[in-house]
Each structure stands twice: as structure tokens, then as C-alpha cells.
Amino acid sequence: MRLDINLATRPYEDAREFWLRWGLGVGLLGVFTLVLLSWAVRGWTEAGRDRHDIARLQAQIAERDRERAKAQAYLDMAVNRSTRDQSQFLNGLIQRKAFSWTRVFEDLERVMPPNLHVVSLRPELNDQNQMQLEMKVAGDTRAAAVELVHRMEDSKHFQGAQLVQEEKGSEAGAGVAASVISIYVPDAADRNAK
């Protein structure tokens, strides 16, 4: 038997080498695709659980809002209005009485930069019933007042610190006087000790 092989018209192909190289690559790509697919399915199921939890929490919030509106309507009745006003007044007095000047000055001492001192400090309750501190500080440079605001932002006792006003040389011997406002948050342990 005679075989005619013409290598010029039909070049030699090593199919085994081709499938070893590309088959391995396609197999690895398939495994990687399966891993990504399983990861996506797991993320989708976890997101479904999160959506369910969010819906449950939103339902609880709506229920609390209805209860609050009902209680507010009860307090707004003419017969209850004087009791509500008296209760709000007494609660405000209790919160003001619970304010500890010593603790505020201790917390301020921790964040106060050198070359800066407090000229005045006025605490008052804001609309959200939080203790807001309005303080005037005086120092050598504006950078000291800015540093105070940055240190207050990093502190757990002061939230939302803002430099609201600056004046040059208004205090005796001071290069800069500034007004700073911040919400004061005492420690939970401090509140329980009172």
C-alpha cells in the first residue's frame, strides 16, 4: 500500500500539542468563570437577605412613626397641652442642670492647641435637643483656631465643629479671635454616673 503525502499542499499539524495548550487555557477559563458565577449568585442571595432586612426595618420605622404621631396628637389635645408644656420645661431644666462644666473644660483641655485660649463659652440646647457649645477663642494665629476645629472633629466628645467667625486683633494681645460651634457629646459612662 502506498501513501501519498504532499507536505506542500497540506502542512503537518500537531493536533495533540494544540489541544494540550489551548485545552488547558480553556479549562482554566471555565473554572474561573464558575468561581465568578458562584460568587455572583452568593452576592445576589446575600443582597436578597439585606433587602428583606431593610424592608423589615422600614416597616418597624413606619410603625414607630405612627405611634409617635398618635402620641403627639394625644399630647396636642387641649386638655393635655399644659402637662406637655410643663413636662418639656422640666426636662429642659434637668438637661441644663446635668450639664457638667468641669467635664466640658476637661474635654476642651484635651483638644485645645497651644497659643489658644477660651474667652467665652455658652452651652444651649438646639432644635434636636442636643447640647450645642458656642465658644469664642483667642490666639496668636488663625492656624491655631483651625487646628482646634480639626482636633474637635477627631474627638468623640465634639461633633460637627465649625469655625463660624474670625476677627483680627479684637482681644487684648490676641492676634486672632474666632467663634467656634460644636455639638457636645459626653461619655455614656458620664451620663450614667449622674
N, C-alpha and C positions, 0 to 999 in steps of 0.2 A: 504494500500500500504506500502510496506516495502522497506527501502533504506539500502543498504549495503555499509558502508563506512569503508574502511580498511586504517587507517592512517599510517600503516607501509609501504605499497607499494606506496601510493600516498600522500605525505605530504601536509599539508594545505598551500595554497599560498594566500596572501592578495594582489590581483592584483591592487586594488584601491590604496593602500599605495605605491606600486611600481610606478604606473603612476603619482601619485602626486609628488613624489620625483624626479624621472628621467624626467618626462614631463616638470617640471619647469626648470630643468637644460638644457634640450634640447631647450626649448623655449628661454631662456636667451642666449644660444649659437647662436641660429638662429638670434635673434635681433642684437647681437654683430657682426655677420657675415654680416648682411645687412648694419650696420653702416660702417664697414670696406670697404665693396663693394662700397657704395656710396662715401666714402672718396676717394677711388682709382679712381673711374670714374671722380670725380670732379678734382682730380690732373691731370688726363690724359687730360681732356679738357683744363685746365689751361696751361699745357705743350704744347698743340697744339697751343694755342694763343701765347705763348712765342716763339715757333718755327716759327710761322708766322711773329712775330715782328722781330726776328733775321734775317730771310730771307729778310724782307723789309729793315732793316738797312744795311745788307751786300750789297744789291743792291744799296743803296744810297752811300755806301763807294766806291763800284766799279765805280759808275758814277763820284764821286768826283776824284777818281784816274785817270779816263780817262780825265777829264777836266784838272787836274794838269799836266798830261803827254802832253796834247795838248798845254797848256800854256808854259810848259818847252821847248817843241820843237820850239815854236814860239820865245821864248827868246834865244834859242841856234842858231837861224839863224844868219848868218854873219852880216847882216845889223843891228841887234838888240843887238849884243854881247856887244858893247861898252856901250850902255844905261843900259844893265843889270848889267855890272860890276860897272858902276858909281853908280847905284841905290843901289847895295849891299854895296859898300863902304860908301855911305852916311847913309844908315840905320845902319851900324855898328858904325859909328861916333855918330849917335843920341842915340843909345843904351848905348854907353860908356859915353856919356855926361849925360844921365838920371840916371846913377849910383850915388846913394847918399851915400857918405862916412859916413855922420852923422847917417843916418838910420842903416847902417850896424853895426857901432860901438854901437849904442843903442841896437840893437838886440843881438849883441855879449855880451854886458854887462849883459843882462838878463840870458844868459846861461853859462857865464864864472864862473867856480868854484873858490873858494878862493885858494890862493897859486899858481895861474897860470896866466900868462900874455902873451899878443900877442907881438911877436918880429917883425914879418913882415906879411903883408897881400897883396896878389896880386890877383885882380879880372881879369878874362878874359872870353870871350865867348867860349863855347865849340862847338862841331860839330852840336849839336841840337839847337844852338843859345840860350843857357841858360847861365846865369851868374854863373861861377864856381869860388869859392874862394879857393885859396891855401894859407894857413896860417902856420906860424911857431910859436909855443908856447913854453914857458919855465916855468918850475915849480919845486917844491920840489920833487915830486914823480911821477911815471908813472900812478898811480891811478887817479891823477888829470886830466891827458890828456885823460884817458879812460872815466872819468866822463864827461868831456867836450863833447866827441863824443856821449855819451848816452843822455845828455841834448839836444844836437843839433838834435838828432833823434826824440826827443819828441816835438821839436819846430816846428811851422808851417812855419818858415822862412828858415829853413835849411833842405835840403833833401839829402839823400844818404851820410851822413857824414862817413868818413873813416879815420882811423889812418894809414898813409902810411909809416911813418918812425920814428924811435926813436934813440936818441943818448944820452949817459950818460955824464953829466957834460960838454957839449960843450959851453954853455953860461956862462958868468961870474956869479958865485954864484948860478947857477941853477943846480939842481940835474939831471933833465931830460929835453931834448929839443925834441920836436916832430913836425912832419908835418901832418897837417890835411887838407883834401879837402872836399868840400861840395858844393852843388848847392844852390844858394841863391835865395829865392822867396820873393820879397817884397809884402806887403799887396796890395789887389786890390784897396783899398781906396787911398793908397800911390801913385799907378800908375796913378789913375785918377786925383790926385791933381797936378801932374806935367804938 
